[in-house]
Amino acid sequence: MKGSPLLRALAAFLCIAVLGVPLWRLTRTSAANGPPATREVAAMRAVHLALNFTSPPTSLRVRHLGRDIWVDAAPALALEKTVTIAWPREGVDLRFEVKFSADAPLSAMRVRLTGPAGEEHEQSAWGRGEIDEVLSFR
């Protein structure tokens, strides 16, 4: 081996230091980056929901952000309602909790949502005895 181990260690340390300074500058946080971005608050908008079922449900609950927006104890085969919810640019997720009678066959639910700008969305869910589904509308 040629050269002193001390000189080799010093050369390796200098290489790490020279490459480490730019890496440290890139990864550290600083006040120059500005304040953190604030989350945009979604405006409350009216949306129209239309639900159709293949079997008559015994109860219906529609939730948005953990809050009930539509509850019906004796829903019909076809329902419509306009609700006011927060509608961000990314769209919304609605949770549908529907219960059917114990002897009901495999049942379907069709959801038609008309968004604030008039755009139509359609989704469906299936279940035997109950439907507990989160549907996304973008």
Secondary structure, DSSP 8 states (H G I E B T S, - for coil): --S-HHHHHHHHHHHHHHHHHHHHHHHS--GGG-S--------EEEEEEEEEESS-EEEEEEEETTEEEEEESS--SEEEEEEEEE--TT-EEEEEEEEE-TT--SEEEEEEEE-TTS-EEEEEEEESSEEEEEEEE-
